[in-house]
Each structure stands twice: as structure tokens, then as C-alpha cells.
Amino acid sequence: MHKKIITHEERHIVLGNFLSLTTLQSISYILPIVVLPYLIRIIGMEKFGLIAFAQSLIQYFNILTDYGFTLSATRKISLAKDHEERISHIFSAVITVKIIFATLSLIILTALLYFVPKFRQDWPVYALSFGSVIGSSLFPLWFFQGKEKMSHIAVVNVICNTSYAICIFLFINGPKDYLRVPFFNSLFIIIGGIWGLSIAFKKFKLRFIVQKYIHLKDEIRTGWDIFISIVSINAYTATRTFAVGLLTNNVLTGYYALAEKLASVIQTFPMESFSQAVYPRISKVFAKNKQRSLAIMYRIQDNITLGFIVCLPIIYFIAPWVITLICGQSYPQILITLRTLMLGVLFVGANNFRVQFLLVCGKQDLYARIHITAAIIGLPLVFLLISKYSYLGAAISTVIIESGVFILTSVIINNLAKKIIKK
């Protein structure tokens, strides 16, 4: 990148956080992939599909408790700089809201398990999976992102995820042990959440301040547009596995869930960690120089897009070998689904920093409208195509929706860029 666009100090800060986040994310994504071959062989595709379906349900509660704070609160912490009192107030308000939403989530899940036969039949899987909501609510990832100090929590994720993998290999010995999978997953996410909180309080001299209703309301209002956007995004992303589980069976759900998990690793690793490292920095740049932040965004996005164009064809051709390695045999159902999802991955990769720039500009309303539009069109499309083409329909809907989001975002960003350049 040209030195006039990005300074040496900025490059150093972003690179440091990128490396920490990549370490964190590599463990989060690669270890489960390492565990997958063992799990599929030991518990079977049906139980794997059931656990994936349960996790897709629990994901909705994670969305509620996160409430977009990974973006809205990160930006607030970033702009608060070293004002300790202000940071403690933001931190306390966000944690309080997350705990309230986690409690509400537990009440909703309890009602679902009691009143809905499909969920009541396998209620222990859902109950044990809910622990991840508790742990994620406690883990202050958004705070460390805002402070640009991701190295503090990389070790937490490495140890917790490694411990989870070890427990899977030691204690999952047959199909009857399948309930231990969500148990260990929840256990170590909760441990990580508590550990992350303790680091935040000790390293940054935070104080928990009991918040007035007006301050909690302010945090909810600030994150509202982003929350609606995230709900909309998950209406056509997280819902795919859930919809496959509702409309087919556990085995077919297992096929699709595995293909989507592999596609997700390709899509987010290491792009997501780079995106998270860049976001607080580019927000600070935008506050001082809008034209410069726009140039940085375009430079980064072009390089990321080129990377996907080069890498995805390679992944397309080695996909059969990867699936055989993981599953112990070839699965044409998983292969065709994964290859279809690759096109959707390309559109997401080519759009990531464009759509993030809307949040940098404070255009949460535009960010929300894009994804609300995609959800209104995409959600019915997901169910329609799954009904017609089974699990493959979920992959086809992904490509259609992500291409539409890419086109819509590109048009909006180009119009926004013209206004910024004119100023």
C-alpha cells in the first residue's frame, strides 16, 4: 500500500491486531475442522446434523445478545480513546444490556422447548447448546477491538478452543456421547467469557458502574440499525441451516451444515480478522480525513477481491480431496453444495470492506436498508428453493442473495464516494 495513504504507525497497529485476530480466528476455525473428521466418524452424520440444527437455533439468541455491539460499541470505545470514566460507562452499559438480553433469550428458549414438539423431543441438545449464549454475552470482544488490543484475548481463545478439541477426542467415544459435544462447547465458551472479562477489568482499570435506564436505552438506540441489519443478514444466512433442518432431515442437514462450515472458513479466515483490525483504525482516520479513509477502503477492498479471485479456483479443484479427508469417504452431496457456495463466497469477499465503510461513515441506516431488502427477498427465497431443491436450494439461494447485496452496496458506495470527493 502507498505510504501516502497508510502511515507506518497505522500499518504497524493494524498488522499487530491482524496477527492477534488471525491467531484467535485460526484456532476458532481450524480446530473445529480438525475435530470434524473424528466427530463425523464417531457420532455419525445424523447426530452431527442434529447438533448443527440446534446450533443454528441458538445462533438467533447469540444475535440478540450481541445486538450489533461488535460494531457500534467497538466504534464508541475506539473514539473514547483513553477517557477511563467514559469507557467504564460504555463497558458497563453494554454488558448490562447483553445480560438482560441473555436472560430474555433463556426465557424464550424454555418456552420453545416446552411448547414445540420438534424441539421438546431433543431438548437436552438445545439446553446444553445455550451455554454458548452465556459465554458470548460475557466475552468483551467488542471492547478489545475498540482498544485495538486483540493480543490480550488471543491466548484465551487458543487455550479454550484447544481444551475443547482435547475433550472431544478424550470423551466422545460413540454415538451415545453426542450430548457431550454441545456441553464441552458451551463449557469452554463460558470459561473464555469469564476469563476475557477478568482481563478487561485488570488490564484497563475498568469499573463496573450501575447504569441508569436512560444510558441503557442510549446503547440500545445506538446499536438498533446495526442490530436490524444483523438480524436481516442472519435471516438469509443462519436461517439456511435452520430451514434445511425444518424441511428435510438430520442427515441432509448434516450434509449442508458441513459444506457451509467449510465455506464459512474460506469466507472469513483470515478476512474477518483483518476486517476487525481495520475497522477501529479506519474509523479514526475518517474522523480526521474522509477522502483518505475512502482511498484506504478502496485499496484494501481491491486487494482482498483479487485474493479471492486467485484462491477460490484452487479450492474448487481440491474440494473433493478435502471432503474425503474430513468424512473418510466421498460425499457428492457435500461437494456440489460446497462448490455452489464458493460463488457466494466470492461476492461476500468482494463486498466486505465496502459495506463496512457505511458504518465507518455513520450510515447505519443505509447499512440496515441493504440487508433488510436482502432479507425481505432472500428469506422466502431460501424456503422456496429448499422446498424445490432440498439442501442444494440453500446454496443456490446464497449465491443469488449475495450477488444482489454486492450490486446494491456497490451502487450506494459509489454515490457516497462522489459526495465525499466533492467536499
C-alpha positions, -999 to +999 in steps of 0.1 A: +000+000+000+013+035-008+029+053+021+009+084+015-024+065+020-014+045+051+012+056+075+038+033+091+023+037+125-012+027+112+003-002+093+020-014+125-011-012+147-034-029+121-008-056+114-004-063+151-041-066+157-045-086+125-019-111+136-036-115+170-070-118+155-057-143+129-042-164+157-076-162+176-096-169+145-073-197+132-079-216+164-116-209+163-120-222+128-092-246+122-095-267+154-132-274+148-122-285+112-096-308+128-123-322+151-149-327+124-134-359+109-134-375+143-169-363+152-185-374+119-169-409+122-178-414+158-213-399+162-224-402+126-239-377+101-274-379+117-263-367+152-239-342+136-269-328+117-290-326+149-262-307+167-258-284+137-296-277+137-295-270+174-266-246+170-285-228+141-314-222+166-291-210+193-274-186+168-305-165+169-301-159+206-264-150+200-276-124+175-299-109+201-273-107+228-246-094+205-271-067+193-245-052+169-222-042+198-193-057+179-197-027+156-215+000+175-197-004+209-164-010+192-167+024+174-176+041+207-147+026+226-124+035+197-135+071+197-134+074+236-096+069+234-082+070+270-111+086+289-113+059+316-146+071+331-163+073+297-150+039+288-162+023+321-197+038+315-198+023+279-185-010+291-210-013+320-239-003+298-231-028+271-225-057+295-258-049+313-278-049+281-262-081+270-270-099+303-306-086+301-309-100+265-293-133+275-319-137+303-347-129+278-332-155+254-333-182+281-370-175+287-378-178+250-358-210+246-375-225+276-409-217+261-398-233+228-386-265+244-418-268+264-444-260+237-428-271+203-427-309+199-398-308+174-376-290+200-390-308+230-381-342+216-343-334+217-344-307+244-311-317+261-292-308+229-307-273+228-304-267+265-267-277+265-260-256+234-274-225+251-243-221+273-226-206+242-250-176+245-240-171+281-203-172+273-206-150+243-225-124+263-197-122+288-168-122+264-159-085+256-145-090+221-160-056+211-141-039+239-107-053+229-114-044+192-122-008+202-090-006+222-071-022+194-055-046+219-065-080+205-034-097+217-048-097+252-075-123+243-058-144+217-044-166+244-078-171+259-092-184+227-062-206+219-064-223+253-102-227+254-105-240+219-076-263+223-092-277+256-125-282+237-107-302+210-089-323+235-121-331+254-138-342+222-110-367+214-109-380+250-146-382+259-166-387+227-163-424+221-195-434+204-229-421+192-243-422+227-218-395+237-232-369+213-246-347+241-211-341+253-203-322+222-226-291+229-217-295+266-180-291+261-186-263+235-207-243+260-184-250+289-153-236+273-171-206+257-183-197+293-148-201+307-135-179+279-161-153+286-153-151+323-116-150+316-120-122+290-139-101+315-112-105+341-086-094+317-106-063+307-110-053+343-074-059+353-055-046+323-076-015+316-086-005+351-123-007+343-150-002+369-185-016+367-209+013+371-246+006+377-263+023+348-295+043+347-322+033+323-315+063+301-279+051+295-291+015+287-317+030+263-290+050+246-268+019+239-299+001+226-308+030+204-272+034+191-270-002+181-305-005+167-298+000+130-269-024+131-289-049+151-317-048+125-290-052+098-275-083+116-310-098+121-317-092+084-283-107+074-290-138+095-325-140+081-309-154+050-276-168+064-281-185+097-316-194+086-303-216+058-292-245+081-322-240+103-345-241+072-328-273+059-334-289+093-370-279+093-378-290+058-356-321+054-340-345+080-309-346+102-287-364+076-294-339+049-289-311+074-255-326+082-246-326+045-254-289+042-241-278+076-207-294+068-205-277+033-215-243+048-190-247+077-162-253+051-174-223+030-175-202+061-139-209+070-129-199+034-150-168+036-140-155+070-104-167+075-084-146+076-105-118+061-127-113+092-098-108+114-083-082+090-117-065+088-120-063+126-084-050+129-090-023+102-124-011+114-115+009+145-084+024+127-103+035+096-130+050+119-104+072+134-090+081+100-125+090+088-130+114+117-099+134+105-098+129+068-128+114+049-111+113+015-081+094+029-103+068+046-122+063+013-089+057-005-078+032+021-111+013+018-108+010-019-072-001-018-079-028+008-111-040-010-093-043-044-065-064-029-090-086-010-111-092-041-080-101-061-070-126-034-104-144-036-103-145-074-069-162-072-077-186-043-112-198-050-105-218-082-078-237-064-102-245-035-128-256-061-105-282-075-091-296-042-126-297-026-132-335-033-099-343-016-108-321+014-142-337+018-128-372+016-102-363+042-128-350+066-155-375+061-135-406+054-153-411+020-166-390-009-199-373-005-212-359-038-240-341-019-215-321+001-192-315-028-218-299-051-231-278-022-196-265-013-188-257-049-220-238-053-214-218-021-179-208-035-196-183-058-214-168-029-181-165-010-167-145-039-195-119-037-191-116+000-153-112-002-157-086-029-181-066-008-168-068+028-150-035+031-175-016+010-204-025+033-182-019+064-174+016+051-211+025+055-207+020+093-174+040+093-193+069+077-221+066+103-246+055+076-261+027+098-295+035+081-282+027+047-264-004+060-297-016+075-317-009+044-294-030+022-298-060+045-334-055+052-341-055+015-320-087+011-339-103+040-373-094+026-364-110-008-340-137+005-359-153+033-388-165+012-363-175-015-344-197+010-375-217+019-388-218-017-355-232-031-350-256-003-386-269-008-378-274-045-341-285-045-336-297-009-302-288+007-288-276-026-315-250-027-300-233+003-267-229-015-283-216-047-302-190-027-270-179-011-254-171-045-285-152-056-288-131-025-251-123-020-248-112-057-278-088-051-262-074-019-230-069-038-247-049-066-268-028-043-239-020-020-216-011-049-242+014-062-247+031-028-209+033-021-202+048-055-228+075-049-214+081-014-179+083-027-188+110-052-202+132-023-171+126-002-147+135-030-166+167-038-162+180-002 
